Every structure is written in structure tokens, then in C-alpha cells.
Amino acid sequence: MTSQLTTHVLDASTGFPASGVAVVLSKMGDEPRILQVASGETDLDGRLSLGPEFLDAGTHVLSFATGAYYAGLGVETFYPSVTVTFRVTDDTHLHVPLLLSPFSYSTYRGS
């Protein structure tokens, strides 16, 4: 099965992909409901395909367990988790990369 959503986590502090990062994909429903859609861990290349072939329109959330990732490396981090909220409006492929370090992160809509 293919997935409409992919992510790629890169650790800027090491210069390598962040493997083994737990990621949860959720959909925001009627307030304050958040429904988990899928979960997984990034592979050795820091990549992960998540969820069904097509996501329902609406607001979705990707939660990255960055604290656990850095704890596994023995590194202190300011961000125990990173949450990226985004809107799905159609059935095009979505790529949400995360550039990570112990004290900062950035993301964008990739292709």
C-alpha cells in the first residue's frame, strides 16, 4: 500500500538522518478530539511513509518523539517532542520533512 504522506528527519547536529524516531499521525476532529491515524519509526535513512493511501481533508498533526531520540544518543534536548500541524485539502502527495537539532528545528512542505 502506498501512503499519501511521507516524512524525512535529518539531525543537523550530527549531519546524518535521524533513524528510530517515533512518529504519530493524527487527525483533528471535533474539539478537543484528536484521532490517531497511524504511527511508525523512521528507517535508517530517516524516512517514513505514514497513513492510508489517501488522507481525509482537514487538519492533521505529526508528532515526533525527539526527546526519546536524543535520550537514546545520550544528548540533552530542549524539545521533548515536535508537533507539526498541517491542513489536507486534496489527494496530492504530502512530504513533511523535519530538520532537527537538540535546540532547534524547522520544517516545510516538501515535494
Secondary structure, 3 states (H helix, E strand, C coil): CCCCEEEEEEECCCCEECCCCEEEEEEECCCCCEEEEEEEECCCCCEEEECCCCCCCEEEEEEECHHHHHHHHCCCCCCCCEEEEEEECCCCCEECCEEEECCEEEECCEC
